[in-house]
Amino acid sequence: MSHYSPIVAALVTMLLTTLILISKFGKDIPDIPNERSLHDAPVPRIGGVAIMAGLLAGWALMLTSLKWWIVLPMIGLFIISLLDDMHSLPVKKRLMAQLAAAAILVLGSGLFAQQGLAIALFVLLLTVWMTNLYNFMDGADGLSGGMALFGFSFYGVAALMNGDDTFAMMNFTIGAAALGFLYNNFHPAKVFMGDAGSIPLGFLAAGMGLWGWQQGYWLGWFPLVAFMPFVLDASVTLVKRTMRGAKVTEAHREHYYQRLIQMGWSHSKLALVEYMLMLAAGLGGLVCIKQALPWYLLLVWAGIYLILMLIIDSKWKKWRAPA
């Protein structure tokens, strides 16, 4: 039955998104343009409801294989994030919920008992970062949905390479739910996923990455490579803002993908280029998946992104310069 899970997830997500869009509920939770927005008119941000419904519908076909320390904190984050989409919760409350979810993951998975305090704390902080990563990168049509489609699909392929069909289907189901969402989210987007979609997906990127590592299917660097284009954009942007004293929680449009849109790139072009980058990075990760330190892979991608970021920075300065 688990082999049908991705199909169920994609169909449920796509159909539920469409139904919500024509309902009153879809109009009650709009994404109002603000300082970080790349759209001009309000767009419903209820896609996360459909994504989670599709994901859980697919996972329901493999209930006995699921881990409570993945499912429960994911659902908790979904509820908190949906409330945030509806009522704008304070940052402190959201962060406390994310820390609690990460703590459940670290303790429930047995990581603390197996690896000790230092590794457990590192993974906890990395989980919170990955959880927020999706929120930071969820700002252009088709971008965060594509990130989930490619990243979790690479997890699934890696699991198949290790002979674990069930774990593979769990990850393919997440990717399939994202694919069902993209039907209405690719440019011009009719719906956004909102925090109710981006926050749980970010948590799952870390949680499923940890689970695969504990099973010995990949080494610790692989999840970062599978989601590399988005990890680097968000991380570098955060470091740059922190170094000049800007507020981390303040809304902005300084991510590289946001600047490309502002300089004239279409949402479709941006999404397709990011998809190609994710495909290339993920395939490289699969080739080197069992290598302890694939320096050549990391150096190549570090060089590629350094060049791309320098080019964008240069073009941005010229674009902002007075005529």
Secondary structure, DSSP 8 states (H G I E B T S, - for coil): -GGGHHHHHHHHHHHHHHHHHTSHHHHHSEE---TT---SS-EE--HHHHHHHHHHHHHGGGGGG--HHHHHHHHHHHHHHHHHHHH---HHHHHHHHHHHHHHHHHHTTHHHHH-HHHHHHHHHHHHHHHHHHHHH--STTHHHHHHHHHHHHHHHHHHHTT-HHHHHHHHHHHHHHHHHHHHHSSS-S---HHHHHHHHHHHHHHHHHHHHHTTSS-TTHHHHHTHHHHHHHHHHHHHHHHTT--TTS----SHHHHHHHTT--HHHHHHHHHHHHHHHHHHHHHTTT-S--HHHHHHHHHHHHHHHHHHHHHHHHHHS--
